């Protein structure tokens, strides 16, 4: 995206007519980051991770929204979509909420991407929408398709279970580091006495 900013100087004003003189023009190029995961996919993954961590228990949408810092109404839509795809189940009432329907190792990130945003696309080339006039000469087309296959294959390898194990390992490491700091602090305090 290219923005044009103009520096305006007031020249004169008469009878409610104002004249401005453009003295400088600045061109600013703003690049958009390529998105591989949308907010819906991100929220779905985070919600499933929380449900997987509390496996076998119903968790309210409100609890997920608060703990994961997500907009409640937006999350409700994401959860309803996951119910339609048999990823989670819901139960109404005081003891209700949402719970995983299947083993976290069976829910793949690629599946979530396809549910919430379609196939991963590295490019928005026109050849996807209609036959491109440059199709026979496009040197990137086959490379883009190859890259998309690699990305999809990698996302197929990532499951909610795998992410949860990594999350737990990171949490254990943080806890161990904090405990180590506390012990080190205690030892240091004893040494100062």
N, C-alpha and C positions, 0 to 999 in steps of 0.2 A: 504494500500500500504506500502511496506517495502522498504526502501532505504538503500543501503550499501555505506558508505563513507570510503575511504581508505586514510590513510596518507602515502604519498610516500616520500622516501628519495633518492636523487641521490647518487649512489654509484660510478660509473665510466663511462667514455665515451671514446671510442676508435674507430677510423675509422667510425665516424658517427653512431656508435652503442651505445646506452645508456642503462644502467642497472639501474633499480629502485628497491628499496627494500620496500615492504609493511611492515610498522612497527605497524600500528594500524588499526583496522576496527571498525567503529561505525555503529550501526544499528539504524535507525530512522523510527519510525512508523508514517505514516501520515494517518489520518482518514478523509474520505470525509463526508461532511454533507449531510444528506438526503434531497433531494429537493422535496418539495410538489408542488411548483409552478415554472414553467420555465420562462425565460425572456419574451418569447412571451406572456404567460398568464399575467404576471405582466404588460407588456406594454399595453396589451389589456384593462386590468382593469383601469389603469391610464388614458389611452386615453378616455375610456368611461366615467370616472368620470369627465374629463374636458368637454366632450361634454354634459354630463348631467347638469353640472354647467352652461353651456351656451345654455340651452335647447331652441330649436326653431330657433337657429342661425347656419349658416354654419361656421365651423372653419377649417382653412387650416392645412394641415399636417405639414407644416413648423412651424406654431404657436404651435401646440401640441408638436412637437419635441423640439423646443427651450424651451418652458415653463416647459416641463416635463423632460428635459435633456435626450433625447433619440436619438439614431442614426436615421437620417431622412429616409434613404433607408430601414432600417430594419422595422421602423414604417410603411412605405408605404405597405410593405408586410402584416403586421398585420392588417392594415385597409382594405386592399383588401379581406382578409380572412373574416373579419367581414361583409363586404358587401355581400359576397357569402352566409353567414348564416343569412341574413336579420336583422342584428343588427343595422346597420347604412346605410345611403344613401349618395351618393356623387353627387356633382354638379360641372361642369367645369366652368371656367371663373373667372373674377375678383371678383365677389361676391360669388364664389363657395367655396367648401371645403367639409367637412363631417358633418353630423348631425345624431343624434339618430333617429332610425326608430320607436322605441316603448318606452313605459313607462319604466323608469329606474328600477321600482319595479318589472318588468317582466323579467329583465335580471339577471340571477343567476350566481354566481361565478362558480358553478359546471358546468354549460353549457359552460362557457369560458374554463375551464380546459379540458373538453371533446373535444372541438373544437381544442385547440392548443396542447394538449399533451396526449389525451386519458384518460381513467379512472385513478383515483388516485390509485397508487399501493404502498403499504408500503414495499413490498418485491419483489425481482426479482427472486423468487424461480423458479426452473426449472418446477414445476408443471404447470406454466402458459404457457410454450412453448410446452411441451410434457408431456406425462404421466411419472411421476417421479417413480423411482423404490422404493422409500421410502414412496410413497403416503399413503398406508394403515397404516403405522406406524408413520407418521408425527404428532407429538403432537402440532406443531405450526400452521399447515395449517388452521385449522378451526378458531383459534384465530386471525390469520392474516386476514382472510376473514371477520370476525366479525368487527375487527378494521377498515378495509377499508370501510365497510358499514356505520359505525358510522361517519367516516371522510366525506364520500360522502354525508351523510344526513346533516351534519353540513354545508357543503358548499352549499347545496341546500337552506338552510335558509338565506344565505347571498346574498343580491341583490345589484346592483349598486346604487339603491335608498337609501338603508339602509346605505351603505358606505358613500354616499354623505351627508346624514343627520349627520352622525358622524363626517365627515370632516368639515362640516359647524359649528357644535357645538364646535369642537376643535378650529376652527378659531375664533369663537365668544368669546370663553374663553380666547384665546391668546390676542385678541383685548381688552377685558375687563381688563385683567391683565396689558397690556401695558398702557391702559388709567388710571388704578388705580395707576400704578407706576408714571405716569406723574403727576397725581393729588397729589399724596403723595409728589413728588419732589417739586411741586409748593407750597404746604402747608409748607414744610420744609424750602424752600427759604424765604417765607413770615415770618416765625418764626425767621429766622436768621437776619432779618432786624431790 
